[in-house]
Amino acid sequence: MGTGFWANFGELVLLAILLGVVTTVVDSVLGVVGVSAMIKKLPIIGANWTLVVSILMMAVLDYNALEYWGVTLPGWGGWGGYIGSGAIIMGMVPMKDAVISMIGKGLRA
């Protein structure tokens, strides 16, 4: 992780951008395989699909955003950090959209 608030904020925004790309790719692959519609119809998983992809992305990257604040989530065999980090990254998507919009407006000024 970077040092300081802005470095951490930038990492979270970049991970939110990456989440959008990863979700699109996973949806495309599942669509080709023919299981996308089936997964989206599952009551809990389908409604929280972006969160599921975000948690899995954190596990694959072995990234724990909570470490910046010194937070550890014990138990679950180390999955607590991935779950918390995935939720944070998913929660950063609206912030990422606002940052991109702000940059776009600044370039037009």
Buried (B, 14 or more C-beta within 10 A) or exposed (E): EEEEEEEBBEBBBEBBBBBBEBBEEBBEEBEEEEEBEEBEEEEEEEEBBBBBBBBBBBBEBEBBBBEBEEEEBEEEEEBBBBBBBBBBBBEBBEEBBEBEEEEEEEEEE
